[in-house]
Amino acid sequence: MHLQQLLNGLCYEIRGDGFADVTSLACDTRQVKSGCMFFCLRGANVDGHALFRKVVGDGAVAIVCDHPLDTEITQVIVKDTREFMSLVAKNFYHNAIDKMKLIAVVGTNGKTSTTYLIESVLNCAGYNTGVIGSNGVFINGQHHDSILTTPDPIQLHSWFYQMYLNKVHFVVMEVSAHAIALKKMAGVKADLTVFTNFSQDHLDFFSDMRQYADVKKSFFNKRYTATAVVNADDKLGQEIIADCDLPIVTYGTGNADVTATNIRCDDGISYSLNMYGENAEVSYPLRGMFNVYNTLAAGCAVRMFGIKVDKIIEGISAVTCIDGRNETFIRSDGVRVVVDFAHTPDGIRNILTYLKSQCTGSLIVVFGCGGNRDKFKRPLMGQTVSEFADFAVITNDNPRFESPGAIVRDIKGGMRCPYKVVLNRSQATEFALSIAKNGDIVAVLGKGAERFQDIKGRKYPYSDVDVVNNLLKNNGEK
């Protein structure tokens, strides 16, 4: 694509040849090839400006930077390289996202489940869908791997373009707080944004809870979304409702536009639904109070696009399982094994509150905490597990570059129930199953549908679901 086409409508200063042909975009030197435009990003450990000679040698035809560099290659000088990269990526991929409807989902917990539910209703109503989130990218149901909840802008707009080519009508995507802070969504405006909830996470990246909250809240702005669906039972949700200058529809269990009352949570969930004056009794196979909120959020969102209540109920009822979210297996002796992504104190409280209410024996919890991430939540996670668990097995999650022993020491600060440390995650799960008996529940928390463990910069194949399935199979289960 001609450089001037990429820069159309943007603010910049150009030095050198302004007529280069750009064939690819990159912000990682490993992806630079002949004809590439390279974005010099300032990261925590590496400044892309220091690498400009390498990318020139590898064939880059233009560099985007925040100050002039000592090179004859075309330089596009901008104030904010991250924001500019998002805008250029959108142009490079033909502004594909503007040709589809976009539903964004923002919040600490429940984002993935809510996107699955929205997708199911839209499919039921006859629409083609694309989904982007923690479990990967789905284009009309076909799965593609993706490492980040919200991909970096170059990859993100590539996905949007592939969805457009596959005749997707609605894109449903999780928008993480990191993505908002790093301006990955610059130039993209959602037709509707759902707010699920807010609780502690990511204090390795954000200075405190107020900054973390303000970043999420900042997305509820006319620059990023046309309208919003907000959880009125959540404290930050109430701030968004009060402070943001947007058309907002609320959902919750009390004073809201869309409400659930007479709630029952047992083998599934059921409640009396009031949606803009329409009343219905609903019953879904999903479990737990958290899924009452997720189904309300999804139903409220799709109703804004004219989908009727009966179709909403039908679409949500079709979702019997969400990968890595309360994913349940029953051993022949009655032991229930649950794999769940819960990796925050609030997420753990949500799943364990439900599991404790269902447990007739002991609740055994296998969990760990991620390395090089929010250290402050580790003892809180241990404390929360201790409130519900009869026994816990502390193990590795994604230790990354941190010492597993140091992570365990942080967790131990909050432990109040009996526990055992088994750092090998598959062995920890095996041990938990070996001590479980009829009526017990084993909860394996933290990784959900992830298919790797991140250890010292390498991603090793690993799946909690596969480990559980193999242990049950080796025990003679079918």
Beta strands, then each sheet from edge to edge (+ up, - down):
strand 1: 13-15
strand 2: 24-26
strand 3: 36-39
strand 4: 62-65
strand 5: 74-77
strand 6: 101-106
strand 7: 129-133
strand 8: 136-139
strand 9: 142-144
strand 10: 170-174
strand 11: 192-195
strand 12: 228-231
strand 13: 248-252
strand 14: 258-265
strand 15: 269-275
strand 16: 278-284
strand 17: 327-330
strand 18: 336-340
strand 19: 363-367
strand 20: 391-394
strand 21: 419-421
strand 22: 441-445
strand 23: 452-455
strand 24: 458-461
sheet 1: 1+ 5- 4- 3- 2-
sheet 2: 9+ 8- 7+ 10+ 6+ 11+ 12+ 13+ 14+ 15- 16+
sheet 3: 17+ 18- 22- 19- 20- 21-
sheet 4: 23+ 24-
end
